[in-house]
Amino acid sequence: MSSVEKITTNLTIRALPARVRATLAARAKARRQSLNAYLLDVLSREASTPTMDEVLADIDNARASSGLTTDDAVAAVRAVRDAEEARWG
């Protein structure tokens, strides 16, 4: 967590199986981190990784702003393949 980020809340996890806690604690220990620091890293990574829906929405937005269609992309790929085939026979 960045030093400029403010701590905004605490999180309580209820009914965490002992086996899961032990696994997480072992992973934290292997990284020489406290369980809290390890879980902050895990949760921060999860929160910063876009979901598939977010990625697809970004792709749709980029495609819409470029004015290109799927047919345009297919035609471009075919043109490159045809040129490579002609070059290498």
C-alpha positions in Angstrom: 0.0 0.0 0.0 1.3 3.4 -0.9 2.2 5.9 1.8 -0.1 8.4 0.3 -3.1 6.1 0.4 -5.3 6.6 3.4 -6.6 3.7 5.5 -10.3 4.0 5.0 -11.7 0.9 6.6 -11.1 -2.3 8.4 -12.4 -5.6 7.1 -13.7 -8.6 9.1 -13.9 -12.0 7.6 -16.3 -14.3 9.4 -16.4 -18.1 9.3 -12.9 -18.4 7.8 -12.0 -22.1 7.8 -8.9 -22.8 10.0 -7.3 -24.6 7.0 -7.6 -21.5 4.9 -6.2 -19.3 7.6 -3.3 -21.7 8.1 -2.5 -21.7 4.4 -2.6 -17.9 4.2 -0.4 -17.6 7.4 2.1 -20.0 5.9 2.3 -18.1 2.7 2.7 -14.8 4.6 5.5 -16.4 6.7 7.2 -17.7 3.5 7.3 -14.1 2.2 8.4 -12.8 5.6 5.3 -10.7 6.0 2.7 -10.5 8.6 -0.6 -12.1 7.8 -2.1 -8.6 7.6 0.5 -7.3 5.2 0.2 -10.4 3.0 -3.6 -10.1 2.8 -3.3 -6.4 2.0 -1.1 -7.4 -0.9 -3.4 -10.1 -2.1 -6.5 -7.9 -1.9 -4.7 -4.9 -3.5 -3.6 -7.2 -6.4 -7.2 -8.5 -6.8 -8.6 -5.0 -6.8 -6.1 -3.7 -9.3 -6.7 -6.6 -11.8 -9.5 -5.8 -14.2 -12.3 -8.3 -14.5 -13.0 -9.9 -17.9 -16.1 -7.7 -18.2 -13.9 -4.6 -17.6 -11.4 -5.7 -20.2 -14.1 -6.4 -22.8 -15.7 -3.0 -22.0 -12.3 -1.4 -22.6 -11.9 -3.2 -25.9 -15.4 -2.2 -27.0 -14.7 1.4 -26.1 -11.4 1.4 -28.0 -13.0 -0.2 -31.0 -15.8 2.3 -31.0 -13.5 5.3 -30.7 -11.2 4.0 -33.5 -14.1 3.5 -36.0 -12.8 0.1 -37.0 -15.1 -2.9 -37.2 -14.4 -6.6 -36.7 -14.6 -7.0 -40.5 -11.8 -4.4 -40.8 -9.6 -6.3 -38.4 -10.3 -9.6 -40.2 -9.4 -8.0 -43.5 -6.2 -6.6 -42.1 -5.1 -10.0 -40.7 -6.0 -11.7 -44.0 -4.0 -9.2 -45.9 -0.9 -9.8 -43.7 -1.3 -13.5 -44.0 -1.6 -13.3 -47.7 1.4 -11.1 -48.0 3.5 -13.6 -45.8 2.3 -16.5 -47.8 3.2 -14.8 -51.1 6.6 -13.9 -49.6 7.4 -17.4 -48.3 5.5 -19.4 -50.8 
